[in-house]
Amino acid sequence: MGSGRRTRKAPAGGRARLGRDFWFYFSGQAVSQLGGSFTLFALPLLVFKLTHSATNLALTTVAEFVPYLLFGLLLGAVVDRFDRKRLMLGSDIAQALVIAAIPVLAIAGLLRVADIYAVTFVQSTLGIIFGCGEFAAIPSLVGEQELVTANARIMATNNAGQILGPGLAGALVAFMPVADLLFVDAGSFLVSSGCLVLIRGSFNAATPAGRPAGSAVRALLADVREGLAYVWSNPVLRSISIMMALINLVATTADSQLVLFARRALHASSPEIGFLYAAGAAGVVAVSLVAGPIRRRASFAVAALGALVLAGLTTTAMALAGSYPAALVLWAASSGFGMLLNINTVALRQAIVPPQLYGRVVSVAQVLAWSAIPLGSLAGAAAINLSGSVTGVYAVIGGLTAAIALAFAFIPVAHGDRYLAEAAGRRAGSPGAGEVPLGDVLASRPVGA
């Protein structure tokens, strides 16, 4: 299947430029993620204040990820058939309206924990559309050689706002209701939609023109089957999805129960919890900014799987240290190393997948990898309730995460560079794609704006 990918070359004698449209997109996401950091802090705190329950915190995570299981495959096919930019624009506007419902209900004195679950479910469903579109948008905005750098910039800005956001939100709760913080997130979605309007390029530029704009359910289901078959028949894509599912089954509790861990193990106040979230975001930003140079100097296996081992070990160290200052540093490190895995796996998918399959491949990957999150979240809450030790559960999570990474060092995930070289060779029309030296592949990845 031909890719039809547009390839931009770096300027002779200089570094590749990411371009005007990319920076409009980047700016919109920077604002949107700052707003999102308020919600990331406020929602778990709202649920904890209403219920004081590990199980209810887990159910919030379940409400966030169940939509991927129910609608992910179908929405991925929709994103491949329709105008991706318009779908993302509509998603932003709809999410602004949905998230604003929580503070409106709180002001009216009608907010219940079930309302939080409902809003989380609907917003997550809308977010699937945006996320699938983004996976396709980045290769439309930059050249192939800039994919690692562009993805690192986007993932950095996805978390940069969370450095300032949770700390600021934690300080603001002393002066305003927690629910009102979500008005900031609603406004940030509108800013993101405005930036999308300013982008000139199409996110469907590489999609074959023969695909009809409208489609019957049967055609969409055929698209879904095509995406599933592509991912499952590709050894490295299949292995990455299985690995991510296992990691998410084990590690999702570390995120969903962070408020509980901070309260019980670290005796943290609300502002200190905000700073803990901010520390994790700072770690992500720091690692994202050096992801390009790391990838140029290290193999895919070392950059991705090595980072995951370190993410697990630092989680265990945080649990065993039992110190708030140590937790700030170790949670930052764990979050950052985990993101380094994501940056490299996303760039690999974008480099080897035909553009007309982008939406479906990312939705299939999400469904396969994230299907374990609801179960893992509930299992983690049950483990905390049964053992009575959130510290012990976090220590085990870190050890299992590192063990999973080491186990997958012996299957196709470890050979990501070979698949990248083969894909590059196919696009160049080279029959000996698999013979491309690793050094040449890495040298072709310029870093910089």
TORKOL-4160 file (C-alpha; in steps of 0.2 Angstrom, whole numbers, padded with zeros to 4 digits, m for minus):
449
<pt num="1" X="0000" Y="0000" Z="0000"/>
<pt num="2" X="0008" Y="0016" Z="m0005"/>
<pt num="3" X="0010" Y="0030" Z="0008"/>
<pt num="4" X="0009" Y="0045" Z="m0003"/>
<pt num="5" X="0019" Y="0054" Z="0011"/>
<pt num="6" X="0025" Y="0072" Z="0008"/>
<pt num="7" X="0043" Y="0074" Z="0013"/>
<pt num="8" X="0050" Y="0090" Z="0017"/>
<pt num="9" X="0069" Y="0092" Z="0017"/>
<pt num="10" X="0080" Y="0102" Z="0029"/>
<pt num="11" X="0087" Y="0118" Z="0021"/>
<pt num="12" X="0105" Y="0115" Z="0014"/>
<pt num="13" X="0118" Y="0119" Z="0027"/>
<pt num="14" X="0105" Y="0122" Z="0041"/>
<pt num="15" X="0093" Y="0114" Z="0053"/>
<pt num="16" X="0075" Y="0109" Z="0048"/>
<pt num="17" X="0062" Y="0122" Z="0052"/>
<pt num="18" X="0045" Y="0117" Z="0059"/>
<pt num="19" X="0036" Y="0131" Z="0050"/>
<pt num="20" X="0022" Y="0143" Z="0053"/>
<pt num="21" X="0007" Y="0131" Z="0053"/>
<pt num="22" X="0016" Y="0120" Z="0066"/>
<pt num="23" X="0019" Y="0135" Z="0078"/>
<pt num="24" X="0001" Y="0140" Z="0077"/>
<pt num="25" X="m0004" Y="0123" Z="0082"/>
<pt num="26" X="0009" Y="0122" Z="0095"/>
<pt num="27" X="0003" Y="0139" Z="0103"/>
<pt num="28" X="m0015" Y="0133" Z="0103"/>
<pt num="29" X="m0010" Y="0117" Z="0112"/>
<pt num="30" X="0001" Y="0126" Z="0124"/>
<pt num="31" X="m0014" Y="0137" Z="0130"/>
<pt num="32" X="m0026" Y="0122" Z="0130"/>
<pt num="33" X="m0014" Y="0111" Z="0140"/>
<pt num="34" X="m0012" Y="0125" Z="0153"/>
<pt num="35" X="m0031" Y="0125" Z="0155"/>
<pt num="36" X="m0031" Y="0106" Z="0155"/>
<pt num="37" X="m0019" Y="0106" Z="0170"/>
<pt num="38" X="m0032" Y="0115" Z="0180"/>
<pt num="39" X="m0044" Y="0101" Z="0176"/>
<pt num="40" X="m0031" Y="0088" Z="0180"/>
<pt num="41" X="m0029" Y="0095" Z="0197"/>
<pt num="42" X="m0047" Y="0099" Z="0201"/>
<pt num="43" X="m0056" Y="0084" Z="0195"/>
<pt num="44" X="m0047" Y="0071" Z="0207"/>
<pt num="45" X="m0048" Y="0084" Z="0221"/>
<pt num="46" X="m0067" Y="0086" Z="0218"/>
<pt num="47" X="m0070" Y="0068" Z="0219"/>
<pt num="48" X="m0059" Y="0065" Z="0234"/>
<pt num="49" X="m0068" Y="0079" Z="0243"/>
<pt num="50" X="m0085" Y="0072" Z="0239"/>
<pt num="51" X="m0081" Y="0054" Z="0243"/>
<pt num="52" X="m0064" Y="0051" Z="0251"/>
<pt num="53" X="m0063" Y="0035" Z="0242"/>
<pt num="54" X="m0049" Y="0026" Z="0232"/>
<pt num="55" X="m0063" Y="0017" Z="0222"/>
<pt num="56" X="m0071" Y="0033" Z="0217"/>
<pt num="57" X="m0055" Y="0040" Z="0211"/>
<pt num="58" X="m0052" Y="0024" Z="0201"/>
<pt num="59" X="m0070" Y="0026" Z="0193"/>
<pt num="60" X="m0065" Y="0043" Z="0187"/>
<pt num="61" X="m0051" Y="0035" Z="0177"/>
<pt num="62" X="m0063" Y="0022" Z="0171"/>
<pt num="63" X="m0075" Y="0035" Z="0165"/>
<pt num="64" X="m0060" Y="0043" Z="0155"/>
<pt num="65" X="m0054" Y="0027" Z="0146"/>
<pt num="66" X="m0070" Y="0017" Z="0143"/>
<pt num="67" X="m0075" Y="0028" Z="0128"/>
<pt num="68" X="m0059" Y="0022" Z="0119"/>
<pt num="69" X="m0065" Y="0004" Z="0121"/>
<pt num="70" X="m0083" Y="0009" Z="0115"/>
<pt num="71" X="m0080" Y="0021" Z="0101"/>
<pt num="72" X="m0061" Y="0022" Z="0098"/>
<pt num="73" X="m0060" Y="0011" Z="0083"/>
<pt num="74" X="m0075" Y="0019" Z="0074"/>
<pt num="75" X="m0070" Y="0037" Z="0078"/>
<pt num="76" X="m0052" Y="0033" Z="0071"/>
<pt num="77" X="m0061" Y="0027" Z="0055"/>
<pt num="78" X="m0071" Y="0043" Z="0055"/>
<pt num="79" X="m0056" Y="0054" Z="0056"/>
<pt num="80" X="m0048" Y="0046" Z="0041"/>
<pt num="81" X="m0064" Y="0049" Z="0030"/>
<pt num="82" X="m0068" Y="0067" Z="0035"/>
<pt num="83" X="m0059" Y="0083" Z="0036"/>
<pt num="84" X="m0048" Y="0081" Z="0051"/>
<pt num="85" X="m0046" Y="0099" Z="0054"/>
<pt num="86" X="m0064" Y="0103" Z="0055"/>
<pt num="87" X="m0067" Y="0088" Z="0066"/>
<pt num="88" X="m0053" Y="0094" Z="0078"/>
<pt num="89" X="m0061" Y="0111" Z="0078"/>
<pt num="90" X="m0078" Y="0105" Z="0082"/>
<pt num="91" X="m0070" Y="0094" Z="0096"/>
<pt num="92" X="m0062" Y="0109" Z="0104"/>
<pt num="93" X="m0078" Y="0119" Z="0104"/>
<pt num="94" X="m0089" Y="0104" Z="0111"/>
<pt num="95" X="m0076" Y="0101" Z="0125"/>
<pt num="96" X="m0077" Y="0119" Z="0130"/>
<pt num="97" X="m0095" Y="0117" Z="0133"/>
<pt num="98" X="m0095" Y="0101" Z="0141"/>
<pt num="99" X="m0081" Y="0105" Z="0154"/>
<pt num="100" X="m0090" Y="0121" Z="0159"/>
<pt num="101" X="m0105" Y="0110" Z="0165"/>
<pt num="102" X="m0096" Y="0105" Z="0181"/>
<pt num="103" X="m0093" Y="0123" Z="0188"/>
<pt num="104" X="m0111" Y="0128" Z="0182"/>
<pt num="105" X="m0118" Y="0113" Z="0192"/>
<pt num="106" X="m0107" Y="0117" Z="0207"/>
<pt num="107" X="m0113" Y="0135" Z="0207"/>
<pt num="108" X="m0131" Y="0129" Z="0206"/>
<pt num="109" X="m0128" Y="0117" Z="0221"/>
<pt num="110" X="m0132" Y="0102" Z="0210"/>
<pt num="111" X="m0115" Y="0094" Z="0207"/>
<pt num="112" X="m0114" Y="0076" Z="0211"/>
<pt num="113" X="m0099" Y="0063" Z="0209"/>
<pt num="114" X="m0110" Y="0055" Z="0195"/>
<pt num="115" X="m0110" Y="0071" Z="0185"/>
<pt num="116" X="m0091" Y="0072" Z="0186"/>
<pt num="117" X="m0091" Y="0054" Z="0179"/>
<pt num="118" X="m0103" Y="0059" Z="0165"/>
<pt num="119" X="m0093" Y="0075" Z="0160"/>
<pt num="120" X="m0077" Y="0065" Z="0160"/>
<pt num="121" X="m0085" Y="0051" Z="0149"/>
<pt num="122" X="m0091" Y="0064" Z="0136"/>
<pt num="123" X="m0076" Y="0075" Z="0136"/>
<pt num="124" X="m0065" Y="0059" Z="0133"/>
<pt num="125" X="m0076" Y="0054" Z="0119"/>
<pt num="126" X="m0073" Y="0071" Z="0111"/>
<pt num="127" X="m0055" Y="0070" Z="0115"/>
<pt num="128" X="m0053" Y="0054" Z="0105"/>
<pt num="129" X="m0057" Y="0064" Z="0089"/>
<pt num="130" X="m0045" Y="0077" Z="0093"/>
<pt num="131" X="m0031" Y="0064" Z="0097"/>
<pt num="132" X="m0033" Y="0054" Z="0082"/>
<pt num="133" X="m0033" Y="0070" Z="0071"/>
<pt num="134" X="m0017" Y="0076" Z="0080"/>
<pt num="135" X="m0008" Y="0060" Z="0076"/>
<pt num="136" X="m0012" Y="0064" Z="0057"/>
<pt num="137" X="m0009" Y="0082" Z="0059"/>
<pt num="138" X="0009" Y="0082" Z="0064"/>
<pt num="139" X="0016" Y="0073" Z="0049"/>
<pt num="140" X="0005" Y="0086" Z="0038"/>
<pt num="141" X="0013" Y="0100" Z="0047"/>
<pt num="142" X="0031" Y="0095" Z="0047"/>
<pt num="143" X="0043" Y="0084" Z="0036"/>
<pt num="144" X="0047" Y="0066" Z="0041"/>
<pt num="145" X="0064" Y="0070" Z="0047"/>
<pt num="146" X="0057" Y="0082" Z="0060"/>
<pt num="147" X="0044" Y="0070" Z="0067"/>
<pt num="148" X="0054" Y="0066" Z="0083"/>
<pt num="149" X="0058" Y="0084" Z="0086"/>
<pt num="150" X="0040" Y="0090" Z="0082"/>
<pt num="151" X="0032" Y="0076" Z="0093"/>
<pt num="152" X="0044" Y="0081" Z="0107"/>
<pt num="153" X="0039" Y="0099" Z="0106"/>
<pt num="154" X="0020" Y="0095" Z="0106"/>
<pt num="155" X="0022" Y="0083" Z="0121"/>
<pt num="156" X="0033" Y="0096" Z="0130"/>
<pt num="157" X="0019" Y="0109" Z="0128"/>
<pt num="158" X="0006" Y="0096" Z="0133"/>
<pt num="159" X="0015" Y="0096" Z="0149"/>
<pt num="160" X="0023" Y="0113" Z="0150"/>
<pt num="161" X="0007" Y="0121" Z="0156"/>
<pt num="162" X="0006" Y="0108" Z="0170"/>
<pt num="163" X="0021" Y="0115" Z="0178"/>
<pt num="164" X="0013" Y="0131" Z="0182"/>
<pt num="165" X="m0005" Y="0126" Z="0181"/>
<pt num="166" X="m0007" Y="0114" Z="0196"/>
<pt num="167" X="0004" Y="0125" Z="0207"/>
<pt num="168" X="m0007" Y="0140" Z="0203"/>
<pt num="169" X="m0023" Y="0130" Z="0204"/>
<pt num="170" X="m0017" Y="0123" Z="0221"/>
<pt num="171" X="m0015" Y="0141" Z="0227"/>
<pt num="172" X="m0031" Y="0148" Z="0220"/>
<pt num="173" X="m0042" Y="0135" Z="0229"/>
<pt num="174" X="m0038" Y="0145" Z="0245"/>
<pt num="175" X="m0048" Y="0159" Z="0237"/>
<pt num="176" X="m0061" Y="0151" Z="0225"/>
<pt num="177" X="m0071" Y="0135" Z="0224"/>
<pt num="178" X="m0061" Y="0120" Z="0216"/>
<pt num="179" X="m0075" Y="0118" Z="0203"/>
<pt num="180" X="m0073" Y="0136" Z="0196"/>
<pt num="181" X="m0055" Y="0131" Z="0191"/>
<pt num="182" X="m0063" Y="0122" Z="0176"/>
<pt num="183" X="m0069" Y="0138" Z="0168"/>
<pt num="184" X="m0051" Y="0141" Z="0164"/>
<pt num="185" X="m0050" Y="0124" Z="0154"/>
<pt num="186" X="m0066" Y="0128" Z="0145"/>
<pt num="187" X="m0059" Y="0145" Z="0139"/>
<pt num="188" X="m0042" Y="0136" Z="0134"/>
<pt num="189" X="m0052" Y="0125" Z="0122"/>
<pt num="190" X="m0059" Y="0140" Z="0113"/>
<pt num="191" X="m0041" Y="0147" Z="0111"/>
<pt num="192" X="m0035" Y="0131" Z="0104"/>
<pt num="193" X="m0050" Y="0131" Z="0091"/>
<pt num="194" X="m0045" Y="0149" Z="0086"/>
<pt num="195" X="m0027" Y="0143" Z="0082"/>
<pt num="196" X="m0033" Y="0129" Z="0072"/>
<pt num="197" X="m0043" Y="0141" Z="0061"/>
<pt num="198" X="m0027" Y="0151" Z="0058"/>
<pt num="199" X="m0018" Y="0135" Z="0051"/>
<pt num="200" X="m0017" Y="0136" Z="0031"/>
<pt num="201" X="m0012" Y="0118" Z="0028"/>
<pt num="202" X="m0024" Y="0103" Z="0027"/>
<pt num="203" X="m0022" Y="0088" Z="0039"/>
<pt num="204" X="m0029" Y="0077" Z="0025"/>
<pt num="205" X="m0016" Y="0082" Z="0011"/>
<pt num="206" X="m0009" Y="0064" Z="0010"/>
<pt num="207" X="m0026" Y="0055" Z="0010"/>
<pt num="208" X="m0031" Y="0047" Z="m0006"/>
<pt num="209" X="m0044" Y="0058" Z="m0015"/>
<pt num="210" X="m0054" Y="0042" Z="m0020"/>
<pt num="211" X="m0062" Y="0040" Z="m0003"/>
<pt num="212" X="m0079" Y="0048" Z="m0002"/>
<pt num="213" X="m0083" Y="0061" Z="0010"/>
<pt num="214" X="m0099" Y="0052" Z="0016"/>
<pt num="215" X="m0099" Y="0034" Z="0021"/>
<pt num="216" X="m0111" Y="0020" Z="0026"/>
<pt num="217" X="m0109" Y="0011" Z="0042"/>
<pt num="218" X="m0103" Y="m0004" Z="0032"/>
<pt num="219" X="m0089" Y="0006" Z="0024"/>
<pt num="220" X="m0084" Y="0013" Z="0041"/>
<pt num="221" X="m0083" Y="m0005" Z="0048"/>
<pt num="222" X="m0073" Y="m0010" Z="0033"/>
<pt num="223" X="m0061" Y="0004" Z="0037"/>
<pt num="224" X="m0060" Y="m0002" Z="0055"/>
<pt num="225" X="m0056" Y="m0020" Z="0050"/>
<pt num="226" X="m0042" Y="m0013" Z="0038"/>
<pt num="227" X="m0034" Y="m0003" Z="0053"/>
<pt num="228" X="m0035" Y="m0018" Z="0065"/>
<pt num="229" X="m0027" Y="m0030" Z="0052"/>
<pt num="230" X="m0013" Y="m0017" Z="0048"/>
<pt num="231" X="m0008" Y="m0015" Z="0066"/>
<pt num="232" X="m0010" Y="m0034" Z="0071"/>
<pt num="233" X="0000" Y="m0040" Z="0055"/>
<pt num="234" X="0014" Y="m0028" Z="0059"/>
<pt num="235" X="0026" Y="m0036" Z="0072"/>
<pt num="236" X="0033" Y="m0020" Z="0080"/>
<pt num="237" X="0016" Y="m0011" Z="0080"/>
<pt num="238" X="0007" Y="m0027" Z="0088"/>
<pt num="239" X="0021" Y="m0029" Z="0101"/>
<pt num="240" X="0021" Y="m0011" Z="0106"/>
<pt num="241" X="0002" Y="m0012" Z="0109"/>
<pt num="242" X="0003" Y="m0027" Z="0119"/>
<pt num="243" X="0017" Y="m0020" Z="0129"/>
<pt num="244" X="0008" Y="m0004" Z="0132"/>
<pt num="245" X="m0008" Y="m0014" Z="0138"/>
<pt num="246" X="0003" Y="m0023" Z="0151"/>
<pt num="247" X="0011" Y="m0007" Z="0157"/>
<pt num="248" X="m0006" Y="0002" Z="0158"/>
<pt num="249" X="m0013" Y="m0013" Z="0168"/>
<pt num="250" X="0000" Y="m0011" Z="0181"/>
<pt num="251" X="0005" Y="0008" Z="0181"/>
<pt num="252" X="m0012" Y="0017" Z="0179"/>
<pt num="253" X="m0014" Y="0017" Z="0197"/>
<pt num="254" X="0001" Y="0028" Z="0200"/>
<pt num="255" X="m0008" Y="0042" Z="0191"/>
<pt num="256" X="m0026" Y="0039" Z="0196"/>
<pt num="257" X="m0021" Y="0037" Z="0215"/>
<pt num="258" X="m0008" Y="0051" Z="0216"/>
<pt num="259" X="m0020" Y="0062" Z="0227"/>
<pt num="260" X="m0022" Y="0048" Z="0239"/>
<pt num="261" X="m0004" Y="0044" Z="0239"/>
<pt num="262" X="0001" Y="0062" Z="0242"/>
<pt num="263" X="m0012" Y="0063" Z="0256"/>
<pt num="264" X="m0008" Y="0047" Z="0265"/>
<pt num="265" X="0010" Y="0043" Z="0262"/>
<pt num="266" X="0017" Y="0061" Z="0261"/>
<pt num="267" X="0004" Y="0070" Z="0271"/>
<pt num="268" X="0003" Y="0083" Z="0258"/>
<pt num="269" X="m0009" Y="0099" Z="0258"/>
<pt num="270" X="m0019" Y="0104" Z="0243"/>
<pt num="271" X="m0006" Y="0116" Z="0237"/>
<pt num="272" X="0008" Y="0103" Z="0239"/>
<pt num="273" X="m0002" Y="0091" Z="0229"/>
<pt num="274" X="m0003" Y="0104" Z="0215"/>
<pt num="275" X="0016" Y="0106" Z="0216"/>
<pt num="276" X="0018" Y="0087" Z="0215"/>
<pt num="277" X="0008" Y="0087" Z="0199"/>
<pt num="278" X="0018" Y="0101" Z="0192"/>
<pt num="279" X="0034" Y="0092" Z="0196"/>
<pt num="280" X="0028" Y="0077" Z="0185"/>
<pt num="281" X="0025" Y="0089" Z="0171"/>
<pt num="282" X="0042" Y="0097" Z="0173"/>
<pt num="283" X="0050" Y="0081" Z="0172"/>
<pt num="284" X="0040" Y="0077" Z="0156"/>
<pt num="285" X="0045" Y="0094" Z="0148"/>
<pt num="286" X="0063" Y="0092" Z="0153"/>
<pt num="287" X="0065" Y="0075" Z="0145"/>
<pt num="288" X="0054" Y="0080" Z="0130"/>
<pt num="289" X="0066" Y="0094" Z="0126"/>
<pt num="290" X="0081" Y="0082" Z="0125"/>
<pt num="291" X="0072" Y="0068" Z="0116"/>
<pt num="292" X="0078" Y="0072" Z="0099"/>
<pt num="293" X="0097" Y="0072" Z="0104"/>
<pt num="294" X="0094" Y="0056" Z="0115"/>
<pt num="295" X="0086" Y="0048" Z="0100"/>
<pt num="296" X="0101" Y="0053" Z="0088"/>
<pt num="297" X="0113" Y="0045" Z="0100"/>
<pt num="298" X="0104" Y="0030" Z="0106"/>
<pt num="299" X="0095" Y="0015" Z="0098"/>
<pt num="300" X="0076" Y="0014" Z="0099"/>
<pt num="301" X="0077" Y="0000" Z="0111"/>
<pt num="302" X="0089" Y="0010" Z="0123"/>
<pt num="303" X="0079" Y="0026" Z="0121"/>
<pt num="304" X="0062" Y="0018" Z="0124"/>
<pt num="305" X="0064" Y="0002" Z="0134"/>
<pt num="306" X="0078" Y="0009" Z="0144"/>
<pt num="307" X="0068" Y="0025" Z="0149"/>
<pt num="308" X="0053" Y="0013" Z="0154"/>
<pt num="309" X="0065" Y="0004" Z="0166"/>
<pt num="310" X="0070" Y="0020" Z="0174"/>
<pt num="311" X="0052" Y="0026" Z="0175"/>
<pt num="312" X="0048" Y="0010" Z="0185"/>
<pt num="313" X="0063" Y="0011" Z="0197"/>
<pt num="314" X="0060" Y="0029" Z="0201"/>
<pt num="315" X="0042" Y="0025" Z="0205"/>
<pt num="316" X="0047" Y="0012" Z="0218"/>
<pt num="317" X="0061" Y="0024" Z="0225"/>
<pt num="318" X="0047" Y="0037" Z="0228"/>
<pt num="319" X="0036" Y="0025" Z="0237"/>
<pt num="320" X="0051" Y="0019" Z="0248"/>
<pt num="321" X="0058" Y="0036" Z="0252"/>
<pt num="322" X="0042" Y="0042" Z="0260"/>
<pt num="323" X="0048" Y="0060" Z="0259"/>
<pt num="324" X="0039" Y="0074" Z="0250"/>
<pt num="325" X="0054" Y="0083" Z="0244"/>
<pt num="326" X="0061" Y="0067" Z="0237"/>
<pt num="327" X="0044" Y="0063" Z="0229"/>
<pt num="328" X="0045" Y="0079" Z="0219"/>
<pt num="329" X="0061" Y="0074" Z="0211"/>
<pt num="330" X="0057" Y="0056" Z="0209"/>
<pt num="331" X="0040" Y="0059" Z="0202"/>
<pt num="332" X="0047" Y="0071" Z="0190"/>
<pt num="333" X="0060" Y="0058" Z="0184"/>
<pt num="334" X="0047" Y="0044" Z="0183"/>
<pt num="335" X="0035" Y="0055" Z="0173"/>
<pt num="336" X="0049" Y="0061" Z="0161"/>
<pt num="337" X="0056" Y="0044" Z="0158"/>
<pt num="338" X="0038" Y="0037" Z="0154"/>
<pt num="339" X="0036" Y="0051" Z="0141"/>
<pt num="340" X="0052" Y="0047" Z="0133"/>
<pt num="341" X="0045" Y="0030" Z="0129"/>
<pt num="342" X="0029" Y="0038" Z="0122"/>
<pt num="343" X="0038" Y="0050" Z="0111"/>
<pt num="344" X="0048" Y="0037" Z="0103"/>
<pt num="345" X="0034" Y="0025" Z="0100"/>
<pt num="346" X="0023" Y="0038" Z="0092"/>
<pt num="347" X="0037" Y="0044" Z="0081"/>
<pt num="348" X="0040" Y="0026" Z="0075"/>
<pt num="349" X="0021" Y="0024" Z="0071"/>
<pt num="350" X="0021" Y="0040" Z="0061"/>
<pt num="351" X="0036" Y="0035" Z="0051"/>
<pt num="352" X="0031" Y="0018" Z="0046"/>
<pt num="353" X="0012" Y="0019" Z="0044"/>
<pt num="354" X="0004" Y="0025" Z="0027"/>
<pt num="355" X="m0004" Y="0042" Z="0030"/>
<pt num="356" X="m0022" Y="0036" Z="0025"/>
<pt num="357" X="m0021" Y="0025" Z="0039"/>
<pt num="358" X="m0016" Y="0037" Z="0053"/>
<pt num="359" X="m0032" Y="0039" Z="0061"/>
<pt num="360" X="m0036" Y="0021" Z="0062"/>
<pt num="361" X="m0019" Y="0015" Z="0067"/>
<pt num="362" X="m0018" Y="0027" Z="0082"/>
<pt num="363" X="m0036" Y="0023" Z="0087"/>
<pt num="364" X="m0032" Y="0004" Z="0086"/>
<pt num="365" X="m0016" Y="0007" Z="0096"/>
<pt num="366" X="m0026" Y="0017" Z="0109"/>
<pt num="367" X="m0039" Y="0003" Z="0111"/>
<pt num="368" X="m0027" Y="m0011" Z="0112"/>
<pt num="369" X="m0015" Y="m0002" Z="0124"/>
<pt num="370" X="m0028" Y="0008" Z="0134"/>
<pt num="371" X="m0041" Y="m0007" Z="0136"/>
<pt num="372" X="m0032" Y="m0012" Z="0152"/>
<pt num="373" X="m0033" Y="0005" Z="0160"/>
<pt num="374" X="m0051" Y="0004" Z="0168"/>
<pt num="375" X="m0047" Y="m0014" Z="0174"/>
<pt num="376" X="m0030" Y="m0009" Z="0181"/>
<pt num="377" X="m0037" Y="0007" Z="0189"/>
<pt num="378" X="m0050" Y="m0003" Z="0198"/>
<pt num="379" X="m0038" Y="m0017" Z="0203"/>
<pt num="380" X="m0026" Y="m0004" Z="0210"/>
<pt num="381" X="m0039" Y="0003" Z="0221"/>
<pt num="382" X="m0044" Y="m0014" Z="0227"/>
<pt num="383" X="m0026" Y="m0018" Z="0231"/>
<pt num="384" X="m0025" Y="m0002" Z="0241"/>
<pt num="385" X="m0041" Y="m0006" Z="0250"/>
<pt num="386" X="m0036" Y="m0024" Z="0254"/>
<pt num="387" X="m0018" Y="m0021" Z="0259"/>
<pt num="388" X="m0021" Y="m0004" Z="0267"/>
<pt num="389" X="m0005" Y="0002" Z="0261"/>
<pt num="390" X="m0004" Y="0014" Z="0246"/>
<pt num="391" X="0015" Y="0015" Z="0248"/>
<pt num="392" X="0017" Y="m0004" Z="0246"/>
<pt num="393" X="0006" Y="m0004" Z="0230"/>
<pt num="394" X="0016" Y="0010" Z="0222"/>
<pt num="395" X="0032" Y="0001" Z="0226"/>
<pt num="396" X="0026" Y="m0015" Z="0217"/>
<pt num="397" X="0020" Y="m0005" Z="0203"/>
<pt num="398" X="0037" Y="0002" Z="0199"/>
<pt num="399" X="0045" Y="m0015" Z="0200"/>
<pt num="400" X="0033" Y="m0023" Z="0188"/>
<pt num="401" X="0034" Y="m0009" Z="0176"/>
<pt num="402" X="0053" Y="m0011" Z="0175"/>
<pt num="403" X="0051" Y="m0030" Z="0173"/>
<pt num="404" X="0039" Y="m0028" Z="0159"/>
<pt num="405" X="0051" Y="m0017" Z="0150"/>
<pt num="406" X="0065" Y="m0029" Z="0152"/>
<pt num="407" X="0054" Y="m0043" Z="0146"/>
<pt num="408" X="0050" Y="m0034" Z="0129"/>
<pt num="409" X="0068" Y="m0031" Z="0126"/>
<pt num="410" X="0069" Y="m0048" Z="0118"/>
<pt num="411" X="0054" Y="m0046" Z="0105"/>
<pt num="412" X="0051" Y="m0035" Z="0090"/>
<pt num="413" X="0050" Y="m0019" Z="0100"/>
<pt num="414" X="0069" Y="m0020" Z="0103"/>
<pt num="415" X="0071" Y="m0019" Z="0084"/>
<pt num="416" X="0062" Y="m0003" Z="0080"/>
<pt num="417" X="0077" Y="0004" Z="0071"/>
<pt num="418" X="0076" Y="m0010" Z="0058"/>
<pt num="419" X="0057" Y="m0006" Z="0055"/>
<pt num="420" X="0061" Y="0012" Z="0053"/>
<pt num="421" X="0075" Y="0008" Z="0040"/>
<pt num="422" X="0064" Y="m0003" Z="0030"/>
<pt num="423" X="0050" Y="0010" Z="0029"/>
<pt num="424" X="0063" Y="0023" Z="0024"/>
<pt num="425" X="0069" Y="0011" Z="0010"/>
<pt num="426" X="0052" Y="0008" Z="0004"/>
<pt num="427" X="0048" Y="0026" Z="0002"/>
<pt num="428" X="0065" Y="0029" Z="m0007"/>
<pt num="429" X="0062" Y="0014" Z="m0018"/>
<pt num="430" X="0077" Y="0005" Z="m0011"/>
<pt num="431" X="0075" Y="m0014" Z="m0012"/>
<pt num="432" X="0088" Y="m0016" Z="0001"/>
<pt num="433" X="0079" Y="m0006" Z="0014"/>
<pt num="434" X="0083" Y="m0018" Z="0028"/>
<pt num="435" X="0102" Y="m0015" Z="0025"/>
<pt num="436" X="0102" Y="0004" Z="0029"/>
<pt num="437" X="0115" Y="0006" Z="0043"/>
<pt num="438" X="0108" Y="0012" Z="0060"/>
<pt num="439" X="0120" Y="0027" Z="0060"/>
<pt num="440" X="0113" Y="0033" Z="0044"/>
<pt num="441" X="0095" Y="0032" Z="0050"/>
<pt num="442" X="0099" Y="0042" Z="0066"/>
<pt num="443" X="0110" Y="0055" Z="0057"/>
<pt num="444" X="0095" Y="0059" Z="0046"/>
<pt num="445" X="0085" Y="0066" Z="0061"/>
<pt num="446" X="0090" Y="0084" Z="0063"/>
<pt num="447" X="0085" Y="0092" Z="0079"/>
<pt num="448" X="0080" Y="0110" Z="0081"/>
<pt num="449" X="0065" Y="0122" Z="0077"/>
